[in-house]
Amino acid sequence: LPLPDSPHADPEAIFIDSGYFFVFKHSPDPAGGADFLRLLTARETAGRFAAERGLPVAVNGANTRLNPSMAAVGRQLDGIQRTFGAASGEVPPGMSQAWNDVLHEVLSGKTEPAQAAAALERAAELVRNRAQHPDRVEVRYPGRALLFVLFLGAGLVLGVASGSPTSASGGEAGPRALFLGPSLAVYSLFFVLPALASLGFCLTRWDGLAKPEYVGLLHFRRLLLESDGFWTALGNNLYLMVVIPAVVVPLALFLANCLNQGLWGSGFFRVAFFFPNLLGVAGILLWQQLYNPQGPINRLFGIDTPWLSPDHLYHALIPMGVWGACGFNMVLYLAAMQSVPGELYEAAELDGASDGHKFFQITLPMIWDTLAASLIFMLIAGMKAFEAIWLLTNQSPTTGTHVVGTLMVRSMFTDMRIGEAAAIACLLFAMVFVGSALTARFTESEAIER
């Protein structure tokens, strides 16, 4: 409804929002589902709802049985002639996330309506204070920020200390430039230049419409020193970076070793294990149906666990991640194992070495470079995680389920904080770069020792 003290108040106009329902063609009773939706939106049903709950509804003629104290609101709703929706960026930055968090708490039964209202009031107060003092930063996490900066600094120092790259000889420089030049030019045009532009955006306050305002390192200070959401998202990324590789690497090594021993049907198993990598986003949607409360997993075990709720989402991501990453890494390890010279195994057999001894003393050291590369790939994938979280939460993650990528998208397209989103992107790039460099340096040292 229009605010009473608004100079633009129009008693015949109302703000509306919209959602959607799906009735699937191959569901058990699609006609019954459509009839149920018609029943929910019928004027008679709305009238009964208004009478039983004492709440007004935006359906003409349905507010005749309202509580007398709500009669004025009912009359205004019945007189509505025009509707309008929210313009992009009209909702104060941060309120949509607060509303989403409270909505999940209410729908899951974790909080009462009165507590939800109090939480929204606290969130609105924080948003109001930030709007009144846009340059103020409340220092909440000085220790974490210091450790984060030290981590980035240590990574850069180790990267520089690892040695300078070898330069190509005069005869090799020309062919290399000929082959790499076109692809490097295209990559620079579509990736490097936009990335450099984002470095400028992260130093400004900009909503995409007004003139950018230079704020220096404000966004970085706010993210590292004040933001609860950033540290929660980073913790979720670290969870994916540690837990999934801890399961995938041993399992992929075991499967690759079995296939390398000439297991019957190895060709079929290679295709079967690698197949999830061909599905892409379709694989995520497949798991979404499997994790449905009425889906196959709950029916198989006779449970009703809401796997995609904020409380269980990251537990549900572990089987998904293992299923998606195990096949690729198995093929990678298998190719490396098949390149190990057979003479080494023959010599070990002459010395009476067991299969386990041959694996740990010959196979593992010989494929260590491949293992290191796969670890880097998985760490990068864990830090860049986005699609699974975004799709499984219906593009509305709560603060507790965000990863850095989804937090960046919400800042960019929902809150219209272009500068803050660019700052998150810069931090994400720095973390991926330094994490990859540290992993490469550590695995290189291990390879030398071996």
Stockholm file with secondary structure:
# STOCKHOLM 1.0

chainA/1-450         LPLPDSPHADPEAIFIDSGYFFVFKHSPDPAGGADFLRLLTARETAGRFAAERGLPVAVNGANTRLNPSMAAVGRQLDGIQRTFGAASGEVPPGMSQAWNDVLHEVLSGKTEPAQAAAALERAAELVRNRAQHPDRVEVRYPGRALLFVLFLGAGLVLGVASGSPTSASGGEAGPRALFLGPSLAVYSLFFVLPALASLGFCLTRWDGLAKPEYVGLLHFRRLLLESDGFWTALGNNLYLMVVIPAVVVPLALFLANCLNQGLWGSGFFRVAFFFPNLLGVAGILLWQQLYNPQGPINRLFGIDTPWLSPDHLYHALIPMGVWGACGFNMVLYLAAMQSVPGELYEAAELDGASDGHKFFQITLPMIWDTLAASLIFMLIAGMKAFEAIWLLTNQSPTTGTHVVGTLMVRSMFTDMRIGEAAAIACLLFAMVFVGSALTARFTESEAIER
#=GR chainA/1-450 SS CCCTTCTTCCTTEEECCCCCCCCCTTSSCHHHHHHHHHHHTSHHHHHHHHHHHCCCCSSTTCCTTCCGGGHHHHHHHHTCCEEECCCTTCSCTTHHHHHHHHHHHHHTTSSCHHHHHHHHHHHHHHHHHHHHSTTCCCCCCHHHHHHHHHHHHHHHHHHHHTCCCCCCCHHHHHHHHHHHHHHHHHHIIIIIHHHHHHHHHTTEECCSSSCCEECTTHHHHHHHHTCHHHHHHHHHHHHHHHHHHHHHHHHHHHHHHHHHTTCTTHHHHHHHHHGGGGTTHHHHHHHHHHTSTTSHHHHHHTCCCCTTSTTTHHHHHHHHHHHHHHHHHHHHHHHHHHTSCHHHHHHHHHTTCCHHHHIIIIIHHHTHHHHHHHHHHHHHHHHTCCHHHHHHTTTCCCGGGCCHHHHHHIIIIISCCHHHHHHHHHHHHHHHHHHHHHHHHHHHHHHHHC
#=GC SS_cons         CCCTTCTTCCTTEEECCCCCCCCCTTSSCHHHHHHHHHHHTSHHHHHHHHHHHCCCCSSTTCCTTCCGGGHHHHHHHHTCCEEECCCTTCSCTTHHHHHHHHHHHHHTTSSCHHHHHHHHHHHHHHHHHHHHSTTCCCCCCHHHHHHHHHHHHHHHHHHHHTCCCCCCCHHHHHHHHHHHHHHHHHHIIIIIHHHHHHHHHTTEECCSSSCCEECTTHHHHHHHHTCHHHHHHHHHHHHHHHHHHHHHHHHHHHHHHHHHTTCTTHHHHHHHHHGGGGTTHHHHHHHHHHTSTTSHHHHHHTCCCCTTSTTTHHHHHHHHHHHHHHHHHHHHHHHHHHTSCHHHHHHHHHTTCCHHHHIIIIIHHHTHHHHHHHHHHHHHHHHTCCHHHHHHTTTCCCGGGCCHHHHHHIIIIISCCHHHHHHHHHHHHHHHHHHHHHHHHHHHHHHHHC
//
